Amino acid sequence: MMKNSTTTTMNETKIRDILCEYLGRRKAKKVAQMIYSAIDEETKHIHNSKEFFVREDEKEELIISMKSQVTESVKEILKKNLETPEDVDECFWKIMKERIFTETHLTKGIETIHVEGSNSYIYKELFKSCWLLAPAVKEFLDKLNEAISAGVKSFEVPVYDMTIDDKGKPIFSAGCGPTTDLSFNELKQLAKKNNLKLGTKHHYVLFLATLIERMKMEGWEQDEAVKAICCDSTEIGHYFNTKYAQDTLEIAGCRKVAGKCGLANVRKIFAEDETYSKVCVASGSFAEYGYKCPIAKMTIGSDVDFKDPYGVGWFVF
């Protein structure tokens, strides 16, 4: 039997304990064994900057695929054993969140963080469980509620900010300085030419909710993670008042938090806002203060031809 080359974060006992909330103990044990096998028998490999997965079939023959089958396998097992779709979704996230919210992936050779679509259980749970009264938190939760209703599909966010190389191509790599001073119209043309997509404010809000979950996996309390995202991001970004702050842009790869670098350092430029025909920008730069321009702060106002010296295009896959 092939064994996983990486550590499985959720062991069989933890899976069984979660399943006991939905099933009798004897059946929970049996289903836990099936789920653990589905998780443990697949290995992830990287070759020539491409990610692929290896598992065994019922005849113990190796199957290679470019996409992990674990998610679908676990969901299929749960669908066959739990009573309602709501139970399946909720139980799935309780079992898989440690795996999902600690990994990064390779998308088109680019290291990315996976963000689930609007219908994910995690967003509804965050919306219901966050009781902080700060106005900035309330504004974020209102935007999260809008994003939940928007029907956004799952997507990937690059770990590093965009840089344009000496051939004029956008790259997303550590050790490069983010390319700023491009207008929205220039970014739009760059995206079209290179088959990229500027994210929307709904994408960004779902990403921030995912980031909160990933921070919790790193040991943050939920309220503290929410405050760091919404109220004062000094500790997790690169601002004028951040410890060991630079007086210029930091290169991509610095100050990694929950798998993502460059949360602040440069502002993030999104797709054009449909309501105002203006550019939507979020977060803050190295020249601003973390409590004045936290990561979740969004502003709408720049014209589409304005070249932002402290802004970088925020792309999704």
C-alpha positions as CSV (number, residue, x, y, z in Angstrom):
1,M,0.0,0.0,0.0
2,M,1.4,3.4,-1.0
3,K,1.9,5.8,1.8
4,N,1.7,9.6,1.8
5,S,5.0,11.4,1.5
6,T,3.7,14.4,3.5
7,T,2.2,14.5,6.9
8,T,-1.6,14.1,7.0
9,T,-2.9,16.8,9.3
10,M,-6.2,15.1,10.2
11,N,-5.8,11.6,11.7
12,E,-8.4,8.9,11.7
13,T,-9.4,9.5,15.4
14,K,-10.1,13.2,14.7
15,I,-12.2,12.3,11.7
16,R,-14.2,9.7,13.7
17,D,-14.8,12.2,16.5
18,I,-16.2,14.7,13.9
19,L,-18.4,12.1,12.3
20,C,-19.8,11.1,15.7
21,E,-21.7,14.4,15.6
22,Y,-23.7,13.1,12.7
23,L,-23.5,9.2,13.0
24,G,-23.6,6.5,15.6
25,R,-20.1,5.6,17.0
26,R,-19.9,2.3,15.2
27,K,-20.8,3.7,11.8
28,A,-18.6,6.8,12.4
29,K,-15.6,4.5,12.9
30,K,-16.2,2.7,9.6
31,V,-16.8,5.9,7.6
32,A,-13.7,7.5,9.2
33,Q,-11.6,4.6,8.0
34,M,-12.8,5.1,4.5
35,I,-12.2,8.9,4.6
36,Y,-8.7,8.5,6.1
37,S,-7.7,6.0,3.4
38,A,-8.9,8.4,0.7
39,I,-6.8,11.2,2.2
40,D,-3.7,9.1,3.1
41,E,-3.4,7.2,-0.2
42,E,-2.8,10.2,-2.4
43,T,0.6,11.9,-2.7
44,K,1.4,15.3,-4.3
45,H,4.5,15.8,-6.4
46,I,6.1,18.7,-8.4
47,H,8.1,18.3,-11.6
48,N,9.2,21.1,-13.9
49,S,7.0,23.6,-11.9
50,K,3.9,21.4,-12.5
51,E,1.9,19.8,-9.8
52,F,0.5,16.3,-10.1
53,F,-1.0,13.6,-7.8
54,V,-0.5,9.9,-7.5
55,R,-2.8,7.3,-6.0
56,E,-3.6,3.6,-6.2
57,D,-6.8,2.2,-7.6
58,E,-8.6,-0.9,-6.3
59,K,-6.1,-3.1,-8.2
60,E,-3.2,-1.3,-6.5
61,E,-2.2,0.2,-9.9
62,L,-0.8,3.8,-9.9
63,I,-3.1,6.5,-11.2
64,I,-1.6,9.9,-12.1
65,S,-3.7,13.0,-12.4
66,M,-3.1,16.8,-12.5
67,K,-5.8,17.4,-10.0
68,S,-6.2,16.0,-6.5
69,Q,-9.1,13.6,-6.1
70,V,-9.2,13.8,-2.3
71,T,-11.9,16.5,-2.1
72,E,-14.3,14.6,-4.5
73,S,-13.6,11.3,-2.8
74,V,-14.3,12.6,0.7
75,K,-17.5,14.4,-0.5
76,E,-18.7,11.3,-2.2
77,I,-18.2,9.2,1.0
78,L,-20.1,11.8,3.1
79,K,-23.0,12.0,0.6
80,K,-23.5,8.3,0.8
81,N,-23.5,8.3,4.7
82,L,-25.0,11.6,5.9
83,E,-28.6,12.6,5.7
84,T,-28.7,16.1,4.3
85,P,-26.6,18.2,1.9
86,E,-26.1,20.7,4.7
87,D,-24.6,18.0,7.0
88,V,-22.3,16.9,4.1
89,D,-21.0,20.5,3.6
90,E,-20.6,21.2,7.3
91,C,-18.9,17.9,8.1
92,F,-16.6,18.1,5.0
93,W,-15.2,21.5,6.2
94,K,-14.7,20.3,9.7
95,I,-12.7,17.3,8.4
96,M,-10.8,19.1,5.6
97,K,-10.1,22.6,6.8
98,E,-6.7,21.8,8.3
99,R,-5.5,20.4,5.0
100,I,-7.2,23.1,2.8
101,F,-6.2,26.1,4.9
102,T,-2.5,25.2,5.3
103,E,-1.5,24.2,1.8
104,T,-0.5,26.2,-1.3
105,H,-0.8,24.9,-4.9
106,L,0.7,25.4,-8.3
107,T,-1.6,26.9,-10.8
108,K,-0.1,27.4,-14.3
109,G,3.3,27.1,-12.6
110,I,2.4,29.8,-10.1
111,E,2.2,29.2,-6.3
112,T,-1.3,30.0,-5.2
113,I,-3.8,29.8,-2.3
114,H,-7.2,28.2,-3.0
115,V,-10.3,30.1,-2.2
116,E,-13.7,28.4,-2.1
117,G,-16.7,29.8,-3.9
118,S,-19.6,31.8,-2.3
119,N,-21.6,28.7,-1.3
120,S,-18.9,27.4,1.1
121,Y,-19.9,26.6,4.7
122,I,-16.8,28.5,6.1
123,Y,-18.2,32.0,5.0
124,K,-21.6,31.4,6.5
125,E,-20.0,30.2,9.7
126,L,-17.7,33.2,10.0
127,F,-20.6,35.5,9.3
128,K,-22.6,33.9,12.1
129,S,-19.8,33.5,14.6
130,C,-18.2,37.0,14.5
131,W,-19.7,39.4,17.1
132,L,-17.2,42.1,17.1
133,L,-18.8,45.6,17.1
134,A,-16.1,47.7,15.5
135,P,-17.5,49.6,12.5
136,A,-14.7,48.3,10.2
137,V,-15.7,44.7,11.1
138,K,-19.4,45.4,10.5
139,E,-18.5,46.8,7.1
140,F,-16.4,43.7,6.3
141,L,-19.2,41.4,7.3
142,D,-21.7,43.3,5.2
143,K,-19.4,42.9,2.2
144,L,-18.9,39.2,3.0
145,N,-22.7,38.8,3.0
146,E,-22.8,40.5,-0.4
147,A,-20.0,38.2,-1.7
148,I,-21.9,35.1,-0.3
149,S,-24.9,36.2,-2.4
150,A,-22.9,37.0,-5.5
151,G,-22.4,33.3,-6.6
152,V,-18.6,33.6,-7.0
153,K,-17.0,30.3,-8.1
154,S,-13.8,28.8,-6.5
155,F,-10.6,30.5,-7.5
156,E,-6.8,30.8,-6.8
157,V,-4.9,33.8,-5.5
158,P,-1.1,34.1,-6.2
159,V,1.1,34.0,-3.1
160,Y,3.2,36.8,-4.5
161,D,2.3,40.2,-6.0
162,M,2.8,40.7,-9.7
163,T,6.0,41.8,-11.4
164,I,6.5,42.5,-15.1
165,D,9.8,40.9,-16.2
166,D,12.3,42.3,-18.8
167,K,10.2,40.7,-21.6
168,G,7.1,42.5,-20.6
169,K,5.5,39.4,-19.1
170,P,3.7,39.3,-15.7
171,I,5.2,36.9,-13.2
172,F,4.4,36.1,-9.6
173,S,7.7,35.1,-7.9
174,A,9.6,35.6,-4.7
175,G,12.5,38.0,-4.9
176,C,11.0,40.4,-7.4
177,G,9.7,43.9,-6.7
178,P,6.0,44.5,-7.3
179,T,5.3,46.4,-10.5
180,T,3.4,49.6,-9.6
181,D,2.6,52.8,-11.5
182,L,0.2,51.1,-13.9
183,S,-3.3,52.5,-14.5
184,F,-6.4,50.3,-14.4
185,N,-6.7,50.5,-18.2
186,E,-3.1,49.3,-18.6
187,L,-3.7,46.4,-16.1
188,K,-6.8,45.5,-18.0
189,Q,-4.9,45.3,-21.3
190,L,-2.1,43.4,-19.6
191,A,-4.7,40.9,-18.3
192,K,-6.3,40.5,-21.7
193,K,-2.9,40.0,-23.5
194,N,-1.7,37.4,-21.0
195,N,-5.0,35.5,-20.3
196,L,-5.2,36.8,-16.7
197,K,-8.1,38.1,-14.7
198,L,-8.3,41.1,-12.3
199,G,-10.1,40.1,-9.2
200,T,-13.3,41.8,-8.0
201,K,-14.1,43.2,-4.6
202,H,-16.2,40.0,-4.0
203,H,-13.1,37.9,-4.8
204,Y,-11.1,39.9,-2.4
205,V,-13.6,39.6,0.5
206,L,-13.8,35.8,0.1
207,F,-10.0,35.7,0.0
208,L,-9.9,37.7,3.3
209,A,-12.4,35.3,4.9
210,T,-10.2,32.4,3.8
211,L,-7.1,34.2,5.2
212,I,-8.8,34.4,8.6
213,E,-9.4,30.7,8.5
214,R,-5.8,30.1,7.6
215,M,-4.6,32.4,10.4
216,K,-6.6,30.3,12.8
217,M,-4.7,27.3,11.6
218,E,-1.5,29.1,12.6
219,G,-2.8,29.7,16.1
220,W,-4.6,33.0,15.9
221,E,-7.9,33.4,17.8
222,Q,-10.7,34.3,15.4
223,D,-11.4,37.8,17.0
224,E,-7.7,38.7,16.8
225,A,-7.4,37.6,13.2
226,V,-10.5,39.6,12.2
227,K,-9.2,42.7,14.0
228,A,-5.8,42.3,12.2
229,I,-7.6,42.1,8.9
230,C,-10.2,44.8,9.4
231,C,-9.0,47.2,12.1
232,D,-5.2,47.4,12.3
233,S,-3.0,45.4,10.0
234,T,0.3,46.8,11.2
235,E,1.4,43.4,12.5
236,I,0.7,41.4,9.4
237,G,1.6,43.9,6.6
238,H,4.4,46.3,5.6
239,Y,3.4,49.8,6.6
240,F,5.2,52.9,7.7
241,N,4.6,52.0,11.3
242,T,5.4,48.2,11.0
243,K,8.3,46.8,12.9
244,Y,11.5,46.8,10.8
245,A,9.7,48.8,8.1
246,Q,11.5,49.8,5.0
247,D,11.2,53.2,3.4
248,T,10.5,51.7,0.0
249,L,8.7,48.7,-1.5
250,E,9.8,45.3,-0.2
251,I,10.5,42.6,-2.7
252,A,7.9,39.8,-3.1
253,G,8.3,37.0,-0.5
254,C,8.5,39.1,2.6
255,R,6.3,39.0,5.7
256,K,4.4,35.8,4.9
257,V,1.2,35.4,6.9
258,A,-0.9,32.2,6.5
259,G,0.8,31.4,3.3
260,K,0.4,34.8,1.6
261,C,3.1,37.5,1.2
262,G,2.7,41.2,0.6
263,L,-0.7,41.6,2.3
264,A,0.2,45.3,2.6
265,N,3.3,46.9,1.0
266,V,1.3,48.1,-2.1
267,R,-2.3,48.7,-2.5
268,K,-4.3,46.2,-4.5
269,I,-6.1,47.3,-7.7
270,F,-9.3,45.4,-8.6
271,A,-11.6,45.2,-11.6
272,E,-13.6,48.3,-12.3
273,D,-16.5,48.9,-9.9
274,E,-19.8,48.5,-11.8
275,T,-21.7,51.0,-9.8
276,Y,-19.4,54.0,-10.0
277,S,-17.2,53.3,-13.1
278,K,-14.3,54.0,-10.9
279,V,-11.3,51.8,-9.8
280,C,-11.7,49.9,-6.6
281,V,-8.5,49.7,-4.4
282,A,-7.9,47.9,-1.1
283,S,-5.2,47.6,1.6
284,G,-2.4,50.1,2.2
285,S,1.2,50.7,1.2
286,F,4.6,51.0,2.9
287,A,4.0,54.8,3.1
288,E,0.8,54.5,5.1
289,Y,-0.3,53.4,8.6
290,G,-1.7,50.0,9.4
291,Y,-4.5,51.3,11.5
292,K,-5.6,53.8,8.9
293,C,-5.4,51.5,5.9
294,P,-6.0,48.0,7.1
295,I,-6.0,45.1,4.6
296,A,-9.8,45.0,4.4
297,K,-10.3,48.7,3.8
298,M,-11.6,49.4,0.3
299,T,-11.8,52.8,-1.5
300,I,-13.5,53.6,-4.8
301,G,-12.5,56.8,-6.5
302,S,-9.5,56.7,-8.9
303,D,-10.1,57.2,-12.6
304,V,-9.3,54.3,-14.9
305,D,-6.2,56.2,-16.4
306,F,-4.7,57.1,-13.0
307,K,-1.2,55.5,-12.5
308,D,-1.0,54.5,-8.9
309,P,2.7,54.7,-7.7
310,Y,1.7,52.6,-4.7
311,G,-0.7,50.1,-6.3
312,V,-0.3,46.7,-8.0
313,G,-2.9,44.7,-10.0
314,W,-4.6,42.0,-7.9
315,F,-5.2,38.9,-10.1
316,V,-7.0,35.7,-9.6
317,F,-7.0,32.4,-11.5
